[in-house]
């Protein structure tokens, strides 16, 4: 898991759902927004019960997502980090995929919206 300061709160999530821009890939839908007066990036992963019925499957996907994101985002210098809010919504196609496939797709989406 990420530290609490790097996770989106419920209030921020509602704001992101109303005002965020949407990007799509084969494995994810991504909501992206900027947070004013904040230089800490914040992230969330959402896996619906329609995507994965078992809680253990949802938790595995979240852990893989957070780990891939940690490898992609936190090596960046402090100057490149800004107050981005990003929520990843997993699709059914992500179930059973390996970590490297998830990481590759996340990297493509993050480059597409300018976070990387």
Biopython code that builds the backbone (N, CA, C, O; Angstrom):
import numpy as np
from Bio.PDB.StructureBuilder import StructureBuilder

atoms = [
    (1, "UNK", "N", (0.838, -1.190, 0.000)),
    (1, "UNK", "CA", (0.000, 0.000, 0.000)),
    (1, "UNK", "C", (0.877, 1.245, 0.000)),
    (1, "UNK", "O", (2.038, 1.225, 0.408)),
    (2, "UNK", "N", (0.282, 2.306, -0.465)),
    (2, "UNK", "CA", (0.935, 3.598, -0.443)),
    (2, "UNK", "C", (0.733, 4.236, 0.924)),
    (2, "UNK", "O", (-0.186, 3.866, 1.655)),
    (3, "UNK", "N", (1.584, 5.187, 1.268)),
    (3, "UNK", "CA", (1.311, 5.964, 2.482)),
    (3, "UNK", "C", (-0.015, 6.701, 2.337)),
    (3, "UNK", "O", (-0.460, 6.978, 1.223)),
    (4, "UNK", "N", (-0.630, 7.011, 3.445)),
    (4, "UNK", "CA", (-1.938, 7.646, 3.423)),
    (4, "UNK", "C", (-1.917, 8.982, 2.682)),
    (4, "UNK", "O", (-2.907, 9.356, 2.053)),
    (5, "UNK", "N", (-0.796, 9.702, 2.751)),
    (5, "UNK", "CA", (-0.713, 11.001, 2.081)),
    (5, "UNK", "C", (-0.750, 10.863, 0.556)),
    (5, "UNK", "O", (-1.015, 11.843, -0.141)),
    (6, "UNK", "N", (-0.488, 9.666, 0.028)),
    (6, "UNK", "CA", (-0.497, 9.427, -1.416)),
    (6, "UNK", "C", (-1.752, 8.701, -1.888)),
    (6, "UNK", "O", (-1.806, 8.260, -3.036)),
    (7, "UNK", "N", (-2.765, 8.568, -1.027)),
    (7, "UNK", "CA", (-4.017, 7.933, -1.425)),
    (7, "UNK", "C", (-5.126, 8.973, -1.508)),
    (7, "UNK", "O", (-5.155, 9.928, -0.732)),
    (8, "UNK", "N", (-6.024, 8.783, -2.440)),
    (8, "UNK", "CA", (-7.124, 9.713, -2.642)),
    (8, "UNK", "C", (-8.178, 9.500, -1.559)),
    (8, "UNK", "O", (-8.566, 8.368, -1.274)),
    (9, "UNK", "N", (-8.639, 10.606, -0.955)),
    (9, "UNK", "CA", (-9.693, 10.520, 0.051)),
    (9, "UNK", "C", (-11.050, 10.434, -0.647)),
    (9, "UNK", "O", (-11.142, 10.618, -1.861)),
    (10, "UNK", "N", (-12.085, 10.158, 0.113)),
    (10, "UNK", "CA", (-13.436, 10.061, -0.463)),
    (10, "UNK", "C", (-13.873, 11.387, -1.080)),
    (10, "UNK", "O", (-14.462, 11.401, -2.160)),
    (11, "UNK", "N", (-13.596, 12.485, -0.414)),
    (11, "UNK", "CA", (-13.977, 13.802, -0.929)),
    (11, "UNK", "C", (-13.233, 14.095, -2.238)),
    (11, "UNK", "O", (-13.829, 14.590, -3.194)),
    (12, "UNK", "N", (-11.949, 13.792, -2.278)),
    (12, "UNK", "CA", (-11.163, 14.001, -3.494)),
    (12, "UNK", "C", (-11.631, 13.078, -4.613)),
    (12, "UNK", "O", (-11.620, 13.459, -5.783)),
    (13, "UNK", "N", (-12.039, 11.869, -4.252)),
    (13, "UNK", "CA", (-12.520, 10.917, -5.251)),
    (13, "UNK", "C", (-13.802, 11.427, -5.905)),
    (13, "UNK", "O", (-13.961, 11.324, -7.122)),
    (14, "UNK", "N", (-14.715, 11.976, -5.107)),
    (14, "UNK", "CA", (-15.947, 12.551, -5.663)),
    (14, "UNK", "C", (-15.628, 13.691, -6.617)),
    (14, "UNK", "O", (-16.224, 13.795, -7.689)),
    (15, "UNK", "N", (-14.691, 14.544, -6.229)),
    (15, "UNK", "CA", (-14.268, 15.656, -7.078)),
    (15, "UNK", "C", (-13.648, 15.142, -8.377)),
    (15, "UNK", "O", (-13.903, 15.685, -9.453)),
    (16, "UNK", "N", (-12.839, 14.102, -8.268)),
    (16, "UNK", "CA", (-12.194, 13.513, -9.439)),
    (16, "UNK", "C", (-13.224, 12.905, -10.390)),
    (16, "UNK", "O", (-13.082, 13.019, -11.608)),
    (17, "UNK", "N", (-14.248, 12.268, -9.852)),
    (17, "UNK", "CA", (-15.278, 11.663, -10.691)),
    (17, "UNK", "C", (-16.094, 12.730, -11.440)),
    (17, "UNK", "O", (-16.555, 12.485, -12.554)),
    (18, "UNK", "N", (-16.269, 13.893, -10.840)),
    (18, "UNK", "CA", (-17.025, 14.963, -11.494)),
    (18, "UNK", "C", (-16.184, 15.706, -12.529)),
    (18, "UNK", "O", (-16.665, 16.005, -13.622)),
    (19, "UNK", "N", (-14.938, 16.002, -12.189)),
    (19, "UNK", "CA", (-14.133, 16.908, -13.001)),
    (19, "UNK", "C", (-12.957, 16.263, -13.719)),
    (19, "UNK", "O", (-12.272, 16.932, -14.493)),
    (20, "UNK", "N", (-12.710, 14.990, -13.484)),
    (20, "UNK", "CA", (-11.528, 14.349, -14.054)),
    (20, "UNK", "C", (-11.664, 14.001, -15.528)),
    (20, "UNK", "O", (-12.762, 13.752, -16.026)),
    (21, "UNK", "N", (-10.533, 13.987, -16.212)),
    (21, "UNK", "CA", (-10.500, 13.558, -17.605)),
    (21, "UNK", "C", (-10.333, 12.043, -17.638)),
    (21, "UNK", "O", (-9.734, 11.459, -16.735)),
    (22, "UNK", "N", (-10.865, 11.411, -18.679)),
    (22, "UNK", "CA", (-10.864, 9.951, -18.772)),
    (22, "UNK", "C", (-9.948, 9.507, -19.911)),
    (22, "UNK", "O", (-9.967, 10.074, -21.004)),
    (23, "UNK", "N", (-9.144, 8.478, -19.629)),
    (23, "UNK", "CA", (-8.301, 7.829, -20.624)),
    (23, "UNK", "C", (-8.583, 6.332, -20.550)),
    (23, "UNK", "O", (-8.911, 5.811, -19.484)),
    (24, "UNK", "N", (-8.455, 5.644, -21.682)),
    (24, "UNK", "CA", (-8.755, 4.212, -21.719)),
    (24, "UNK", "C", (-7.584, 3.436, -22.303)),
    (24, "UNK", "O", (-6.812, 3.945, -23.116)),
    (25, "UNK", "N", (-7.478, 2.195, -21.867)),
    (25, "UNK", "CA", (-6.532, 1.236, -22.428)),
    (25, "UNK", "C", (-7.215, -0.130, -22.368)),
    (25, "UNK", "O", (-8.317, -0.234, -21.830)),
    (26, "UNK", "N", (-6.589, -1.176, -22.906)),
    (26, "UNK", "CA", (-7.231, -2.494, -22.852)),
    (26, "UNK", "C", (-7.462, -3.024, -21.436)),
    (26, "UNK", "O", (-8.400, -3.790, -21.217)),
    (27, "UNK", "N", (-6.619, -2.626, -20.465)),
    (27, "UNK", "CA", (-6.739, -3.165, -19.106)),
    (27, "UNK", "C", (-7.363, -2.200, -18.104)),
    (27, "UNK", "O", (-7.905, -2.631, -17.087)),
    (28, "UNK", "N", (-7.293, -0.900, -18.382)),
    (28, "UNK", "CA", (-7.724, 0.103, -17.413)),
    (28, "UNK", "C", (-8.561, 1.194, -18.058)),
    (28, "UNK", "O", (-8.491, 1.439, -19.262)),
    (29, "UNK", "N", (-9.353, 1.838, -17.214)),
    (29, "UNK", "CA", (-9.856, 3.175, -17.489)),
    (29, "UNK", "C", (-9.200, 4.040, -16.423)),
    (29, "UNK", "O", (-9.035, 3.607, -15.282)),
    (30, "UNK", "N", (-8.834, 5.238, -16.783)),
    (30, "UNK", "CA", (-8.099, 6.087, -15.864)),
    (30, "UNK", "C", (-8.787, 7.436, -15.761)),
    (30, "UNK", "O", (-9.140, 8.033, -16.778)),
    (31, "UNK", "N", (-8.978, 7.914, -14.553)),
    (31, "UNK", "CA", (-9.494, 9.264, -14.308)),
    (31, "UNK", "C", (-8.325, 10.090, -13.803)),
    (31, "UNK", "O", (-7.602, 9.674, -12.898)),
    (32, "UNK", "N", (-8.147, 11.258, -14.394)),
    (32, "UNK", "CA", (-6.996, 12.097, -14.091)),
    (32, "UNK", "C", (-7.453, 13.507, -13.782)),
    (32, "UNK", "O", (-8.277, 14.067, -14.505)),
    (33, "UNK", "N", (-6.932, 14.082, -12.720)),
    (33, "UNK", "CA", (-7.252, 15.456, -12.366)),
    (33, "UNK", "C", (-6.085, 16.100, -11.651)),
    (33, "UNK", "O", (-5.203, 15.409, -11.141)),
    (34, "UNK", "N", (-6.075, 17.416, -11.612)),
    (34, "UNK", "CA", (-5.038, 18.162, -10.900)),
    (34, "UNK", "C", (-5.593, 18.688, -9.596)),
    (34, "UNK", "O", (-6.744, 19.118, -9.522)),
    (35, "UNK", "N", (-4.769, 18.651, -8.578)),
    (35, "UNK", "CA", (-5.150, 19.160, -7.268)),
    (35, "UNK", "C", (-4.451, 20.496, -7.068)),
    (35, "UNK", "O", (-3.228, 20.584, -7.176)),
    (36, "UNK", "N", (-5.209, 21.514, -6.783)),
    (36, "UNK", "CA", (-4.642, 22.837, -6.583)),
    (36, "UNK", "C", (-3.971, 22.913, -5.214)),
    (36, "UNK", "O", (-4.421, 22.291, -4.252)),
    (37, "UNK", "N", (-2.897, 23.680, -5.144)),
    (37, "UNK", "CA", (-2.173, 23.945, -3.892)),
    (37, "UNK", "C", (-1.652, 22.665, -3.235)),
    (37, "UNK", "O", (-1.595, 22.577, -2.008)),
    (38, "UNK", "N", (-1.279, 21.694, -4.030)),
    (38, "UNK", "CA", (-0.781, 20.445, -3.467)),
    (38, "UNK", "C", (0.274, 19.893, -4.408)),
    (38, "UNK", "O", (0.052, 19.818, -5.616)),
    (39, "UNK", "N", (1.419, 19.508, -3.865)),
    (39, "UNK", "CA", (2.472, 18.971, -4.715)),
    (39, "UNK", "C", (2.663, 17.471, -4.503)),
    (39, "UNK", "O", (3.633, 16.888, -4.988)),
    (40, "UNK", "N", (1.746, 16.856, -3.784)),
    (40, "UNK", "CA", (1.846, 15.418, -3.513)),
    (40, "UNK", "C", (0.915, 14.681, -4.473)),
    (40, "UNK", "O", (-0.288, 14.941, -4.480)),
    (41, "UNK", "N", (1.455, 13.760, -5.288)),
    (41, "UNK", "CA", (0.573, 12.986, -6.171)),
    (41, "UNK", "C", (-0.266, 11.997, -5.358)),
    (41, "UNK", "O", (0.207, 11.436, -4.370)),
    (42, "UNK", "N", (-1.511, 11.789, -5.784)),
    (42, "UNK", "CA", (-2.417, 10.885, -5.076)),
    (42, "UNK", "C", (-3.028, 9.906, -6.069)),
    (42, "UNK", "O", (-3.348, 10.264, -7.202)),
    (43, "UNK", "N", (-3.186, 8.650, -5.615)),
    (43, "UNK", "CA", (-3.627, 7.579, -6.489)),
    (43, "UNK", "C", (-4.667, 6.714, -5.808)),
    (43, "UNK", "O", (-4.769, 6.674, -4.582)),
    (44, "UNK", "N", (-5.454, 6.007, -6.653)),
    (44, "UNK", "CA", (-6.437, 5.040, -6.160)),
    (44, "UNK", "C", (-6.615, 3.958, -7.213)),
    (44, "UNK", "O", (-6.423, 4.192, -8.407)),
    (45, "UNK", "N", (-6.984, 2.774, -6.753)),
    (45, "UNK", "CA", (-7.313, 1.665, -7.635)),
    (45, "UNK", "C", (-8.717, 1.197, -7.293)),
    (45, "UNK", "O", (-9.061, 1.024, -6.124)),
    (46, "UNK", "N", (-9.526, 0.992, -8.334)),
    (46, "UNK", "CA", (-10.906, 0.574, -8.145)),
    (46, "UNK", "C", (-11.122, -0.705, -8.940)),
    (46, "UNK", "O", (-10.881, -0.751, -10.147)),
    (47, "UNK", "N", (-11.580, -1.745, -8.244)),
    (47, "UNK", "CA", (-11.912, -3.005, -8.892)),
    (47, "UNK", "C", (-13.323, -3.366, -8.473)),
    (47, "UNK", "O", (-13.581, -3.623, -7.297)),
    (48, "UNK", "N", (-14.221, -3.384, -9.416)),
    (48, "UNK", "CA", (-15.627, -3.668, -9.163)),
    (48, "UNK", "C", (-15.828, -5.162, -8.896)),
    (48, "UNK", "O", (-15.011, -5.996, -9.288)),
    (49, "UNK", "N", (-16.929, -5.475, -8.224)),
    (49, "UNK", "CA", (-17.287, -6.882, -8.032)),
    (49, "UNK", "C", (-17.673, -7.531, -9.345)),
    (49, "UNK", "O", (-17.612, -8.754, -9.472)),
    (50, "UNK", "N", (-18.070, -6.731, -10.325)),
    (50, "UNK", "CA", (-18.354, -7.280, -11.648)),
    (50, "UNK", "C", (-17.078, -7.749, -12.335)),
    (50, "UNK", "O", (-17.111, -8.660, -13.163)),
    (51, "UNK", "N", (-15.965, -7.133, -11.995)),
    (51, "UNK", "CA", (-14.678, -7.497, -12.595)),
    (51, "UNK", "C", (-14.114, -8.735, -11.911)),
    (51, "UNK", "O", (-13.727, -9.692, -12.582)),
    (52, "UNK", "N", (-14.064, -8.725, -10.582)),
    (52, "UNK", "CA", (-13.532, -9.853, -9.824)),
    (52, "UNK", "C", (-14.466, -10.140, -8.653)),
    (52, "UNK", "O", (-14.629, -9.302, -7.766)),
    (53, "UNK", "N", (-15.068, -11.300, -8.650)),
    (53, "UNK", "CA", (-16.056, -11.642, -7.619)),
    (53, "UNK", "C", (-15.425, -11.789, -6.236)),
    (53, "UNK", "O", (-15.982, -11.318, -5.244)),
    (54, "UNK", "N", (-14.260, -12.443, -6.170)),
    (54, "UNK", "CA", (-13.630, -12.719, -4.884)),
    (54, "UNK", "C", (-12.816, -11.525, -4.398)),
    (54, "UNK", "O", (-12.125, -10.871, -5.180)),
    (55, "UNK", "N", (-12.904, -11.251, -3.104)),
    (55, "UNK", "CA", (-12.131, -10.159, -2.514)),
    (55, "UNK", "C", (-10.638, -10.416, -2.654)),
    (55, "UNK", "O", (-9.858, -9.479, -2.828)),
    (56, "UNK", "N", (-10.238, -11.672, -2.579)),
    (56, "UNK", "CA", (-8.806, -11.985, -2.701)),
    (56, "UNK", "C", (-8.282, -11.631, -4.092)),
    (56, "UNK", "O", (-7.149, -11.168, -4.226)),
    (57, "UNK", "N", (-9.095, -11.844, -5.128)),
    (57, "UNK", "CA", (-8.691, -11.472, -6.488)),
    (57, "UNK", "C", (-8.594, -9.959, -6.628)),
    (57, "UNK", "O", (-7.676, -9.448, -7.270)),
    (58, "UNK", "N", (-9.536, -9.246, -6.033)),
    (58, "UNK", "CA", (-9.487, -7.786, -6.082)),
    (58, "UNK", "C", (-8.261, -7.260, -5.346)),
    (58, "UNK", "O", (-7.608, -6.327, -5.812)),
    (59, "UNK", "N", (-7.951, -7.848, -4.214)),
    (59, "UNK", "CA", (-6.789, -7.414, -3.441)),
    (59, "UNK", "C", (-5.484, -7.687, -4.178)),
    (59, "UNK", "O", (-4.562, -6.872, -4.125)),
    (60, "UNK", "N", (-5.397, -8.805, -4.855)),
    (60, "UNK", "CA", (-4.198, -9.119, -5.636)),
    (60, "UNK", "C", (-3.995, -8.085, -6.729)),
    (60, "UNK", "O", (-2.878, -7.617, -6.946)),
    (61, "UNK", "N", (-5.075, -7.726, -7.420)),
    (61, "UNK", "CA", (-4.962, -6.721, -8.472)),
    (61, "UNK", "C", (-4.546, -5.369, -7.901)),
    (61, "UNK", "O", (-3.722, -4.677, -8.498)),
    (62, "UNK", "N", (-5.099, -4.986, -6.760)),
    (62, "UNK", "CA", (-4.712, -3.719, -6.137)),
    (62, "UNK", "C", (-3.245, -3.738, -5.736)),
    (62, "UNK", "O", (-2.533, -2.759, -5.962)),
    (63, "UNK", "N", (-2.781, -4.831, -5.149)),
    (63, "UNK", "CA", (-1.378, -4.920, -4.741)),
    (63, "UNK", "C", (-0.450, -4.826, -5.942)),
    (63, "UNK", "O", (0.573, -4.143, -5.889)),
    (64, "UNK", "N", (-0.801, -5.506, -7.018)),
    (64, "UNK", "CA", (0.012, -5.440, -8.231)),
    (64, "UNK", "C", (0.021, -4.028, -8.801)),
    (64, "UNK", "O", (1.052, -3.537, -9.261)),
    (65, "UNK", "N", (-1.133, -3.388, -8.765)),
    (65, "UNK", "CA", (-1.221, -2.023, -9.266)),
    (65, "UNK", "C", (-0.383, -1.048, -8.451)),
    (65, "UNK", "O", (0.352, -0.237, -9.015)),
    (66, "UNK", "N", (-0.489, -1.121, -7.126)),
    (66, "UNK", "CA", (0.290, -0.224, -6.278)),
    (66, "UNK", "C", (1.787, -0.472, -6.429)),
    (66, "UNK", "O", (2.579, 0.470, -6.430)),
    (67, "UNK", "N", (2.169, -1.727, -6.554)),
    (67, "UNK", "CA", (3.592, -2.035, -6.705)),
    (67, "UNK", "C", (4.122, -1.510, -8.041)),
    (67, "UNK", "O", (5.208, -0.932, -8.089)),
    (68, "UNK", "N", (3.373, -1.705, -9.113)),
    (68, "UNK", "CA", (3.792, -1.208, -10.427)),
    (68, "UNK", "C", (3.875, 0.316, -10.403)),
    (68, "UNK", "O", (4.812, 0.898, -10.950)),
    (69, "UNK", "N", (2.911, 0.953, -9.780)),
    (69, "UNK", "CA", (2.906, 2.406, -9.698)),
    (69, "UNK", "C", (4.090, 2.917, -8.889)),
    (69, "UNK", "O", (4.695, 3.930, -9.240)),
    (70, "UNK", "N", (4.417, 2.227, -7.820)),
    (70, "UNK", "CA", (5.569, 2.602, -7.004)),
    (70, "UNK", "C", (6.843, 2.575, -7.835)),
    (70, "UNK", "O", (7.683, 3.466, -7.707)),
    (71, "UNK", "N", (6.996, 1.567, -8.684)),
    (71, "UNK", "CA", (8.187, 1.463, -9.523)),
    (71, "UNK", "C", (8.208, 2.527, -10.615)),
    (71, "UNK", "O", (9.283, 2.950, -11.041)),
    (72, "UNK", "N", (7.046, 2.962, -11.069)),
    (72, "UNK", "CA", (6.980, 3.948, -12.153)),
    (72, "UNK", "C", (7.087, 5.386, -11.653)),
    (72, "UNK", "O", (7.789, 6.195, -12.261)),
    (73, "UNK", "N", (6.412, 5.714, -10.570)),
    (73, "UNK", "CA", (6.271, 7.101, -10.129)),
    (73, "UNK", "C", (7.393, 7.556, -9.204)),
    (73, "UNK", "O", (7.969, 8.621, -9.426)),
    (74, "UNK", "N", (7.711, 6.801, -8.201)),
    (74, "UNK", "CA", (8.576, 7.317, -7.158)),
    (74, "UNK", "C", (10.059, 7.421, -7.514)),
    (74, "UNK", "O", (10.787, 8.093, -6.783)),
    (75, "UNK", "N", (10.551, 6.807, -8.582)),
    (75, "UNK", "CA", (11.921, 7.139, -8.987)),
    (75, "UNK", "C", (12.044, 8.530, -9.619)),
    (75, "UNK", "O", (13.157, 9.028, -9.789)),
    (76, "UNK", "N", (10.929, 9.160, -9.966)),
    (76, "UNK", "CA", (10.981, 10.488, -10.576)),
    (76, "UNK", "C", (11.526, 11.507, -9.587)),
    (76, "UNK", "O", (11.379, 11.359, -8.374)),
    (77, "UNK", "N", (12.150, 12.530, -10.121)),
    (77, "UNK", "CA", (12.661, 13.589, -9.261)),
    (77, "UNK", "C", (11.495, 14.377, -8.661)),
    (77, "UNK", "O", (10.371, 14.328, -9.161)),
    (78, "UNK", "N", (11.780, 15.087, -7.602)),
    (78, "UNK", "CA", (10.742, 15.827, -6.886)),
    (78, "UNK", "C", (10.147, 16.921, -7.770)),
    (78, "UNK", "O", (8.965, 17.236, -7.637)),
    (79, "UNK", "N", (10.943, 17.506, -8.669)),
    (79, "UNK", "CA", (10.441, 18.582, -9.522)),
    (79, "UNK", "C", (9.331, 18.102, -10.442)),
    (79, "UNK", "O", (8.419, 18.866, -10.758)),
    (80, "UNK", "N", (9.395, 16.840, -10.878)),
    (80, "UNK", "CA", (8.392, 16.331, -11.813)),
    (80, "UNK", "C", (7.091, 15.953, -11.122)),
    (80, "UNK", "O", (6.050, 15.856, -11.772)),
    (81, "UNK", "N", (7.139, 15.741, -9.831)),
    (81, "UNK", "CA", (5.922, 15.370, -9.117)),
    (81, "UNK", "C", (5.072, 16.603, -8.897)),
    (81, "UNK", "O", (5.573, 17.650, -8.487)),
    (82, "UNK", "N", (3.831, 16.483, -9.160)),
    (82, "UNK", "CA", (2.918, 17.588, -8.895)),
    (82, "UNK", "C", (1.630, 17.017, -8.318)),
    (82, "UNK", "O", (1.513, 15.809, -8.110)),
    (83, "UNK", "N", (0.686, 17.875, -8.068)),
    (83, "UNK", "CA", (-0.545, 17.465, -7.390)),
    (83, "UNK", "C", (-1.519, 16.725, -8.271)),
    (83, "UNK", "O", (-2.683, 17.114, -8.365)),
    (84, "UNK", "N", (-1.078, 15.677, -8.912)),
    (84, "UNK", "CA", (-1.969, 14.870, -9.739)),
    (84, "UNK", "C", (-2.835, 13.981, -8.866)),
    (84, "UNK", "O", (-2.395, 13.493, -7.826)),
    (85, "UNK", "N", (-4.069, 13.775, -9.299)),
    (85, "UNK", "CA", (-4.937, 12.761, -8.716)),
    (85, "UNK", "C", (-5.265, 11.787, -9.839)),
    (85, "UNK", "O", (-5.771, 12.186, -10.889)),
    (86, "UNK", "N", (-4.978, 10.517, -9.615)),
    (86, "UNK", "CA", (-5.171, 9.502, -10.647)),
    (86, "UNK", "C", (-5.885, 8.310, -10.030)),
    (86, "UNK", "O", (-5.463, 7.790, -8.997)),
    (87, "UNK", "N", (-6.965, 7.880, -10.665)),
    (87, "UNK", "CA", (-7.691, 6.684, -10.238)),
    (87, "UNK", "C", (-7.711, 5.694, -11.401)),
    (87, "UNK", "O", (-8.134, 6.024, -12.509)),
    (88, "UNK", "N", (-7.252, 4.487, -11.130)),
    (88, "UNK", "CA", (-7.254, 3.416, -12.121)),
    (88, "UNK", "C", (-8.463, 2.523, -11.865)),
    (88, "UNK", "O", (-8.688, 2.080, -10.738)),
    (89, "UNK", "N", (-9.234, 2.261, -12.907)),
    (89, "UNK", "CA", (-10.376, 1.363, -12.834)),
    (89, "UNK", "C", (-10.024, 0.130, -13.660)),
    (89, "UNK", "O", (-9.876, 0.216, -14.878)),
    (90, "UNK", "N", (-9.893, -1.009, -13.000)),
    (90, "UNK", "CA", (-9.529, -2.241, -13.693)),
    (90, "UNK", "C", (-10.690, -2.755, -14.534)),
    (90, "UNK", "O", (-11.857, -2.597, -14.178)),
    (91, "UNK", "N", (-10.342, -3.374, -15.659)),
    (91, "UNK", "CA", (-11.325, -4.040, -16.507)),
    (91, "UNK", "C", (-11.155, -5.552, -16.361)),
    (91, "UNK", "O", (-10.163, -6.017, -15.800)),
    (92, "UNK", "N", (-12.120, -6.314, -16.866)),
    (92, "UNK", "CA", (-12.083, -7.777, -16.744)),
    (92, "UNK", "C", (-10.852, -8.387, -17.396)),
    (92, "UNK", "O", (-10.385, -9.443, -16.970)),
    (93, "UNK", "N", (-10.328, -7.738, -18.418)),
    (93, "UNK", "CA", (-9.178, -8.266, -19.141)),
    (93, "UNK", "C", (-7.919, -8.314, -18.274)),
    (93, "UNK", "O", (-6.974, -9.027, -18.613)),
    (94, "UNK", "N", (-7.885, -7.576, -17.168)),
    (94, "UNK", "CA", (-6.706, -7.526, -16.308)),
    (94, "UNK", "C", (-6.597, -8.741, -15.387)),
    (94, "UNK", "O", (-5.531, -8.993, -14.825)),
    (95, "UNK", "N", (-7.671, -9.486, -15.228)),
    (95, "UNK", "CA", (-7.650, -10.634, -14.327)),
    (95, "UNK", "C", (-6.726, -11.711, -14.894)),
    (95, "UNK", "O", (-6.831, -12.084, -16.062)),
    (96, "UNK", "N", (-5.841, -12.192, -14.067)),
    (96, "UNK", "CA", (-4.963, -13.285, -14.447)),
    (96, "UNK", "C", (-3.727, -12.862, -15.224)),
    (96, "UNK", "O", (-2.918, -13.709, -15.602)),
    (97, "UNK", "N", (-3.566, -11.567, -15.469)),
    (97, "UNK", "CA", (-2.375, -11.122, -16.180)),
    (97, "UNK", "C", (-1.191, -11.012, -15.229)),
    (97, "UNK", "O", (-1.360, -10.881, -14.016)),
    (98, "UNK", "N", (-0.010, -11.069, -15.789)),
    (98, "UNK", "CA", (1.198, -10.966, -14.994)),
    (98, "UNK", "C", (1.492, -9.508, -14.666)),
    (98, "UNK", "O", (0.976, -8.581, -15.290)),
    (99, "UNK", "N", (2.335, -9.352, -13.669)),
    (99, "UNK", "CA", (2.707, -8.032, -13.175)),
    (99, "UNK", "C", (3.299, -7.163, -14.281)),
    (99, "UNK", "O", (2.956, -5.986, -14.383)),
    (100, "UNK", "N", (4.168, -7.714, -15.099)),
    (100, "UNK", "CA", (4.840, -6.913, -16.129)),
    (100, "UNK", "C", (3.842, -6.375, -17.161)),
    (100, "UNK", "O", (4.033, -5.277, -17.685)),
    (101, "UNK", "N", (2.788, -7.131, -17.457)),
    (101, "UNK", "CA", (1.770, -6.662, -18.396)),
    (101, "UNK", "C", (0.980, -5.489, -17.813)),
    (101, "UNK", "O", (0.682, -4.519, -18.510)),
    (102, "UNK", "N", (0.651, -5.593, -16.538)),
    (102, "UNK", "CA", (-0.075, -4.520, -15.861)),
    (102, "UNK", "C", (0.789, -3.273, -15.801)),
    (102, "UNK", "O", (0.309, -2.169, -16.055)),
    (103, "UNK", "N", (2.059, -3.443, -15.466)),
    (103, "UNK", "CA", (2.980, -2.308, -15.369)),
    (103, "UNK", "C", (3.146, -1.614, -16.722)),
    (103, "UNK", "O", (3.164, -0.386, -16.799)),
    (104, "UNK", "N", (3.268, -2.407, -17.780)),
    (104, "UNK", "CA", (3.450, -1.846, -19.118)),
    (104, "UNK", "C", (2.235, -1.011, -19.532)),
    (104, "UNK", "O", (2.388, 0.084, -20.074)),
    (105, "UNK", "N", (1.042, -1.522, -19.279)),
    (105, "UNK", "CA", (-0.177, -0.804, -19.639)),
    (105, "UNK", "C", (-0.330, 0.472, -18.805)),
    (105, "UNK", "O", (-0.769, 1.502, -19.318)),
    (106, "UNK", "N", (0.030, 0.402, -17.523)),
    (106, "UNK", "CA", (-0.030, 1.592, -16.674)),
    (106, "UNK", "C", (0.938, 2.653, -17.171)),
    (106, "UNK", "O", (0.611, 3.840, -17.185)),
    (107, "UNK", "N", (2.116, 2.232, -17.573)),
    (107, "UNK", "CA", (3.122, 3.174, -18.062)),
    (107, "UNK", "C", (2.629, 3.899, -19.316)),
    (107, "UNK", "O", (2.818, 5.107, -19.456)),
    (108, "UNK", "N", (1.999, 3.159, -20.218)),
    (108, "UNK", "CA", (1.451, 3.760, -21.446)),
    (108, "UNK", "C", (0.392, 4.803, -21.102)),
    (108, "UNK", "O", (0.395, 5.895, -21.670)),
    (109, "UNK", "N", (-0.517, 4.480, -20.176)),
    (109, "UNK", "CA", (-1.573, 5.422, -19.789)),
    (109, "UNK", "C", (-1.004, 6.660, -19.106)),
    (109, "UNK", "O", (-1.455, 7.776, -19.363)),
    (110, "UNK", "N", (-0.020, 6.466, -18.240)),
    (110, "UNK", "CA", (0.551, 7.612, -17.519)),
    (110, "UNK", "C", (1.330, 8.532, -18.462)),
    (110, "UNK", "O", (1.348, 9.747, -18.269)),
    (111, "UNK", "N", (1.966, 7.960, -19.468)),
    (111, "UNK", "CA", (2.645, 8.786, -20.470)),
    (111, "UNK", "C", (1.645, 9.531, -21.335)),
    (111, "UNK", "O", (1.882, 10.666, -21.748)),
    (112, "UNK", "N", (0.532, 8.880, -21.600)),
    (112, "UNK", "CA", (-0.513, 9.469, -22.449)),
    (112, "UNK", "C", (-1.101, 10.734, -21.825)),
    (112, "UNK", "O", (-1.414, 11.692, -22.533)),
    (113, "UNK", "N", (-1.252, 10.737, -20.483)),
    (113, "UNK", "CA", (-1.849, 11.914, -19.847)),
    (113, "UNK", "C", (-0.819, 12.856, -19.239)),
    (113, "UNK", "O", (-1.192, 13.851, -18.618)),
    (114, "UNK", "N", (0.477, 12.563, -19.404)),
    (114, "UNK", "CA", (1.515, 13.511, -19.005)),
    (114, "UNK", "C", (2.016, 13.403, -17.587)),
    (114, "UNK", "O", (2.732, 14.296, -17.134)),
    (115, "UNK", "N", (1.679, 12.364, -16.868)),
    (115, "UNK", "CA", (2.205, 12.207, -15.509)),
    (115, "UNK", "C", (3.671, 11.771, -15.577)),
    (115, "UNK", "O", (4.478, 12.213, -14.759)),
    (116, "UNK", "N", (4.024, 10.918, -16.531)),
    (116, "UNK", "CA", (5.426, 10.493, -16.706)),
    (116, "UNK", "C", (6.101, 11.313, -17.771)),
    (116, "UNK", "O", (7.279, 11.103, -18.059)),
]
sb = StructureBuilder()
sb.init_structure("model")
sb.init_model(0)
sb.init_chain("A")
sb.init_seg("    ")
for serial, (resi, resn, name, xyz) in enumerate(atoms, 1):
    if name == "N":
        sb.init_residue(resn, " ", resi, " ")
    sb.init_atom(name, np.array(xyz, "f"), 0.0, 1.0, " ", f" {name:<3s}", serial, name[0])
structure = sb.get_structure()
